[in-house]
């Protein structure tokens, strides 16, 4: 990684979900589709058609590029809305609200880019979950901002060093498209076997 490389906003979601998966995708170039990734790609293919419309008092623009020089971020938005002069990002996800905050980090990263690009403060964003047809409010709090910045820094280190984070089995592994490459349970068994000898 050099000074001119930008981090994809979507990588924050991947890293927060699983640093090992993020390494496999960004450093090793591994990716395998499964039911969940295909559904997600299909959803984003529908929302990533550049357009802008006015709906009542809300202006909407889809599929515009967001960029931050300060944080070295770049990515395409799903939807940016403006109501009464207030901007907020809306990220689309295929499933329903999960137990983890990785989607919220992605929304916050979009907000950081929007702030830099427009000079406006962004207080909120949303995640739209296609399975439940519901929007989840994301408050762009100071705590979420700090967590997002820490994640950006961790990804920069990962990309600069290429050092592979250890694989740890958790409930998240069950839907991971890279499970067969990773085999986190097998890695943990080998480690326990080595420690016993």
C-alpha positions in Angstrom: 0.0 0.0 0.0 1.3 3.4 -0.9 0.2 7.0 -0.1 -2.1 7.0 -3.1 -4.1 3.9 -2.2 -7.6 4.3 -1.0 -9.5 1.9 1.3 -12.9 0.8 -0.1 -15.6 1.9 2.3 -17.1 -1.7 2.1 -13.8 -3.1 3.6 -14.8 -1.5 7.0 -17.8 -3.8 7.0 -15.7 -6.8 6.1 -13.0 -6.1 8.7 -15.5 -5.5 11.5 -17.3 -8.7 10.6 -14.1 -10.7 10.5 -10.5 -9.4 10.1 -9.4 -12.8 8.8 -12.1 -12.7 6.0 -11.0 -9.1 5.2 -7.4 -10.3 4.8 -8.4 -13.1 2.5 -10.4 -10.8 0.3 -8.1 -7.8 0.2 -4.6 -9.3 0.6 -5.0 -12.8 -0.8 -7.5 -11.9 -3.4 -9.8 -14.8 -2.4 -13.6 -14.6 -2.9 -16.2 -17.2 -3.3 -19.9 -16.6 -3.9 -22.6 -18.2 -1.9 -26.4 -17.6 -1.5 -25.9 -14.5 0.6 -23.2 -12.8 -1.5 -25.3 -13.5 -4.7 -28.4 -12.0 -3.1 -26.4 -9.0 -1.9 -24.9 -8.4 -5.3 -28.3 -8.6 -6.9 -29.7 -6.0 -4.5 -26.8 -3.7 -5.1 -27.1 -4.1 -8.9 -30.6 -2.7 -8.6 -29.8 0.2 -6.4 -26.5 1.2 -8.1 -28.1 2.8 -11.1 -27.2 6.5 -11.1 -30.3 8.6 -10.6 -31.7 11.5 -8.7 -35.3 12.3 -7.9 -37.4 14.4 -5.5 -39.9 12.5 -3.3 -42.2 14.9 -1.5 -39.7 17.0 0.6 -36.8 14.5 0.2 -34.1 14.7 -2.6 -32.5 11.3 -3.4 -29.4 10.5 -5.4 -28.2 6.9 -6.0 -24.8 5.5 -6.9 -22.6 8.5 -6.5 -18.9 8.1 -5.5 -17.8 9.2 -2.1 -14.2 10.0 -1.2 -12.2 11.2 1.7 -8.7 12.5 1.4 -8.3 12.7 5.2 -9.2 9.0 5.8 -8.1 7.7 2.4 -11.6 6.2 1.8 -13.5 5.7 -1.5 -16.7 3.9 -2.4 -20.0 4.1 -4.2 -23.1 5.1 -2.1 -26.3 3.2 -2.4 -28.5 6.2 -1.6 -27.9 9.8 -0.3 -30.9 11.7 0.8 -31.5 15.3 1.8 -34.4 16.6 3.8 -34.5 20.3 5.0 -30.9 20.7 4.0 -29.7 17.7 6.1 -27.8 15.0 4.3 -27.7 11.4 5.3 -26.4 8.1 3.7 -28.6 5.0 3.4 -26.8 1.7 3.0 -28.8 -1.3 1.5 -28.3 -4.8 3.0 -29.9 -8.0 1.9 -30.9 -9.5 5.2 -32.3 -8.1 8.4 -30.7 -6.3 11.4 -28.1 -8.6 12.9 -26.2 -8.8 16.2 -23.2 -6.9 14.9 -22.4 -3.3 14.2 -20.4 -3.8 10.9 -23.2 -2.2 8.8 -23.2 0.9 11.1 -19.4 1.4 10.6 -20.0 1.4 6.8 -22.7 4.1 7.2 -20.4 6.2 9.4 -17.6 5.9 6.9 -19.9 7.2 4.2 -20.9 10.1 6.6 -17.2 11.0 7.1 -16.8 11.2 3.3 -19.9 13.3 2.9 -18.8 15.7 5.6 -15.5 16.2 3.9 -17.0 16.5 0.4 -19.8 19.0 1.4 -18.6 20.7 4.6 -21.8 19.8 6.3 -22.1 17.9 9.6 -23.8 14.5 9.2 -25.7 13.4 12.3 -27.6 10.4 11.1 -27.7 7.7 8.5 -29.7 4.5 7.9 -29.3 0.9 6.9 -32.2 -0.4 4.8 -32.7 -4.2 5.3 -34.3 -5.7 2.3 -35.6 -8.8 4.0 -37.6 -6.8 6.6 -38.2 -3.7 4.4 -37.2 -1.6 7.4 -34.7 1.2 7.9 -32.5 1.1 10.9 -31.5 4.5 12.2 -27.7 4.9 12.7 -26.7 7.8 14.9 -23.3 9.2 13.9 -22.1 9.6 17.5 -18.6 10.4 18.6 -18.2 6.9 19.8 -19.2 5.4 16.4 -16.9 7.9 14.7 -13.9 6.8 16.9 -14.7 3.2 16.3 -14.8 3.8 12.5 -11.5 5.7 12.5 -9.9 2.9 14.6 -11.2 0.4 12.0 -9.8 2.5 9.1 -6.4 2.5 10.9 -6.5 -1.2 11.5 -7.2 -1.8 7.8 -4.4 0.4 6.8 -2.0 -1.6 8.9 -3.4 -4.9 7.5 -2.9 -3.7 3.9 0.6 -2.3 4.6 1.9 -5.3 6.4 -0.1 -8.1 4.8 0.0 -9.9 8.1 -2.8 -12.5 8.3 -5.1 -12.1 11.3 -5.8 -15.4 13.1 -9.1 -17.2 12.2 -11.4 -17.7 15.1 -14.6 -19.7 14.8 -17.8 -17.9 15.8 -21.5 -17.9 14.8 -20.6 -15.5 12.0 -18.7 -18.3 10.2 -21.8 -20.2 9.4 -22.9 -17.9 6.6 -19.4 -16.9 5.4 -18.6 -17.7 1.7 -14.9 -18.2 2.5 -15.6 -20.8 5.3 -14.1 -23.7 3.2 -10.8 -21.7 2.6 -10.6 -20.6 6.2 -11.7 -23.7 8.2 -11.4 -21.8 11.5 -12.4 -24.9 13.6 -9.6 -27.0 12.0 -7.0 -24.2 12.7 -8.0 -24.0 16.3 -7.8 -27.8 16.7 -4.3 -27.8 15.2 -3.3 -25.1 17.6 -4.7 -26.9 20.6 -2.9 -30.1 19.5 0.4 -28.3 19.1 0.0 -26.7 22.6 -0.7 -30.2 24.1 2.6 -31.6 22.8 
